[in-house]
């Protein structure tokens, strides 16, 4: 089986509940389409290399 990684960045202004809901949504998307999630690493808040939509921080999540 081929392994993939997906790194995504969530809006830093989201509440913890909203972040959890989005992480679950992405995990469900993978599992509902036959994928297997090895692990989900929440890296937390990190500074962006350059501003995106005038924001300089984001919440990083790595899913394997």
C-alpha positions, -999 to +999 in steps of 0.1 A: +000+000+000+013+034-009+017+059+020+009+095+017+014+126+040-008+156+040+002+188+058-025+214+061-028+247+079-059+259+097-068+294+105-052+305+138-084+324+149-105+292+150-117+279+184-103+246+196-137+229+189-137+242+153-101+229+148-110+195+162-141+194+139-120+202+108-093+176+117-121+150+122-136+160+088-103+154+070-098+121+088-133+110+079-127+120+043-097+097+040-113+067+058-146+070+039-127+066+007-108+035+017-077+050+032-061+042+065-048+069+089-016+059+105-013+090+127-023+126+130+003+150+144-010+183+156+021+206+154+001+235+168+006+272+162+035+282+140+046+313+122+040+313+085+069+320+061+048+348+046+014+363+054-016+345+039-048+366+039-030+391+062-024+364+088+011+355+100+003+324+121-015+291+114-023+258+131-004+230+114-016+194+112+003+165+096-017+134+087+000+102+075 
